[in-house]
Amino acid sequence: MVGERSFSASENFRLALVSAEAIDLSWKTMEAILWRTAGTTPTKDGQRMQRIFLDLSMIRSHAFNSFFDKFGRELADEVLKRENGSAWD
């Protein structure tokens, strides 16, 4: 866009990794605390808790998540290049 700076590769990787952490924390909270303490009625078909569980499950297992390790490596490469001139020297 005119007048706005674009994101660098490292900023893009950093944002992706922050979103990965948010997804992971949300899933862990749902699985370890909310789902186990919800009881049986809120977890029945069509109930809000079940819909939230299914949504988080889909987000966590989505193909985009398979790129988070790659994003971490790419971010490390970007940071090392900036500090040392090259990530592989």
KOLLUM-869697 format. One record per residue (C-alpha): residue number from 0; z, y, x; residue in three letters. Coordinates in Angstrom, 3 decimals, padded with zeros to 6 digits. Last residue first. Example, Ala and Ser with C-alpha at 12.3 -4.5 7.8 and 13.67 -1.06 7.14 Angstrom:
NODE kolvo        w        v        u sero
NODE     1  007.140 -001.060  013.670  SER
NODE     0  007.800 -004.500  012.300  ALA
//
This chain:
NODE kolvo        w        v        u sero
NODE    88  007.236 -019.003  029.229  ASP
NODE    87  007.002 -020.490  025.708  TRP
NODE    86  008.521 -017.818  023.486  ALA
NODE    85  006.724 -015.044  025.280  SER
NODE    84  007.631 -011.486  026.316  GLY
NODE    83  011.336 -012.215  026.628  ASN
NODE    82  013.006 -010.224  023.844  GLU
NODE    81  010.090 -009.782  021.441  ARG
NODE    80  008.718 -013.239  022.146  LYS
NODE    79  012.166 -014.773  021.645  LEU
NODE    78  012.605 -013.049  018.285  VAL
NODE    77  009.179 -014.090  017.018  GLU
NODE    76  009.612 -017.673  018.242  ASP
NODE    75  013.038 -017.905  016.610  ALA
NODE    74  011.529 -016.608  013.369  LEU
NODE    73  008.772 -019.222  013.580  GLU
NODE    72  011.277 -022.017  014.151  ARG
NODE    71  013.388 -020.899  011.184  GLY
NODE    70  010.294 -020.520  009.012  PHE
NODE    69  009.241 -024.074  009.919  LYS
NODE    68  012.617 -025.379  008.843  ASP
NODE    67  012.246 -023.443  005.584  PHE
NODE    66  008.755 -024.777  004.867  PHE
NODE    65  009.854 -027.866  002.936  SER
NODE    64  011.596 -025.549  000.497  ASN
NODE    63  008.257 -024.248 -000.761  PHE
NODE    62  007.472 -027.773 -002.032  ALA
NODE    61  010.079 -027.434 -004.795  HIS
NODE    60  013.092 -029.749 -004.580  SER
NODE    59  015.704 -026.999 -004.615  ARG
NODE    58  013.936 -024.932 -007.243  ILE
NODE    57  013.440 -027.961 -009.492  MET
NODE    56  017.087 -029.018 -009.193  SER
NODE    55  018.188 -025.461 -009.863  LEU
NODE    54  016.115 -025.364 -013.038  ASP
NODE    53  017.330 -028.803 -014.144  LEU
NODE    52  020.972 -027.841 -013.642  PHE
NODE    51  020.477 -024.544 -015.478  ILE
NODE    50  018.825 -026.364 -018.380  ARG
NODE    49  021.641 -028.931 -018.463  GLN
NODE    48  024.258 -026.186 -018.502  MET
NODE    47  022.454 -024.400 -021.348  ARG
NODE    46  022.343 -027.443 -023.613  GLN
NODE    45  018.982 -028.929 -024.533  GLY
NODE    44  019.910 -032.511 -023.762  ASP
NODE    43  023.647 -032.977 -023.190  LYS
NODE    42  025.460 -031.498 -020.186  THR
NODE    41  027.544 -028.957 -022.110  PRO
NODE    40  029.055 -031.748 -024.276  THR
NODE    39  029.989 -034.129 -021.456  THR
NODE    38  032.396 -032.125 -019.315  GLY
NODE    37  031.508 -029.109 -017.239  ALA
NODE    36  033.763 -029.915 -014.264  THR
NODE    35  031.364 -032.076 -012.273  ARG
NODE    34  028.341 -029.915 -013.077  TRP
NODE    33  030.037 -026.656 -012.113  LEU
NODE    32  031.759 -027.657 -008.869  ILE
NODE    31  029.868 -029.897 -006.462  ALA
NODE    30  026.371 -029.946 -007.951  GLU
NODE    29  026.170 -026.418 -009.287  MET
NODE    28  027.911 -024.827 -006.298  THR
NODE    27  025.847 -026.849 -003.829  LYS
NODE    26  022.652 -025.900 -005.646  TRP
NODE    25  023.466 -022.195 -005.661  SER
NODE    24  024.436 -022.292 -001.966  LEU
NODE    23  021.152 -024.006 -001.051  ASP
NODE    22  019.042 -021.623 -003.115  ILE
NODE    21  020.778 -018.582 -001.611  ALA
NODE    20  020.361 -020.001  001.901  GLU
NODE    19  016.669 -020.615  001.309  ALA
NODE    18  016.289 -017.060 -000.025  SER
NODE    17  017.834 -015.726  003.179  VAL
NODE    16  015.474 -017.949  005.185  LEU
NODE    15  012.438 -016.595  003.362  ALA
NODE    14  013.630 -013.029  003.933  LEU
NODE    13  014.022 -013.683  007.684  ARG
NODE    12  010.585 -015.300  007.885  PHE
NODE    11  009.007 -012.237  006.245  ASN
NODE    10  010.934 -009.867  008.493  GLU
NODE     9  009.797 -011.884  011.541  SER
NODE     8  006.167 -011.747  010.435  ALA
NODE     7  006.326 -007.983  010.030  SER
NODE     6  006.404 -006.493  006.568  PHE
NODE     5  004.034 -003.655  005.799  SER
NODE     4  004.920  000.001  005.951  ARG
NODE     3  004.428  002.108  002.890  GLU
NODE     2  002.310  005.254  002.691  GLY
NODE     1 -000.684  003.524  001.142  VAL
NODE     0  000.000  000.000  000.000  MET
//
